[in-house]
Amino acid sequence: MPQPILCLDEEVRHVVERFRPLYSKAQYQYFVTVLLGRWNEMEDAR
């Protein structure tokens, strides 16, 4: 099974994992999706 991009970046994974207990599974998946979208926008702006 391929790993999500999130798992490949240690710094981002660390930040996201700190918030995992605060969300339901569905909320967590949405949070990660939004975070990755914003991360990509920031990378594209560089």
N, C-alpha and C positions, 0 to 999 in steps of 0.2 A: 504494500500500500504506500503511495507517495506521501511524503510529509508536507504539510502546509508550509507556505513560505514563512509564516510566523515562527515555526519551530527552527528555521534555519538562521534566524537572527537572535542571538542570545540576549541582547539588551532589550529588544521588544518583547521577547518571550518572558523575561523576568518581570517586566512591568505588567503585562497582561495577567500572568499567574497570580500576582498580588491581588487582583480584583476578582478572581474566579469565585471565591466563597460568597461574594455579594450578589451574584446573579444566578437565576435558574439556568438550565442548559440552553433553552431557547434565547434567553436574554444574553447569555455569554456568547453564543454564536453570532448574534447580531452585533454585539460590542466588538468582537474580533473583526467582523466584516467591515464595519464602519472604520475601525482603527486602521486596517490595512488599506482601505480606500484613501484615507487621509495621508497615510504614509506614502502611498504611490503618488499622490498629488504633490507632496513636498519634494519627492525625488524628481518628478518631472519639472518642477519649477527651478531646479538647480541648473 
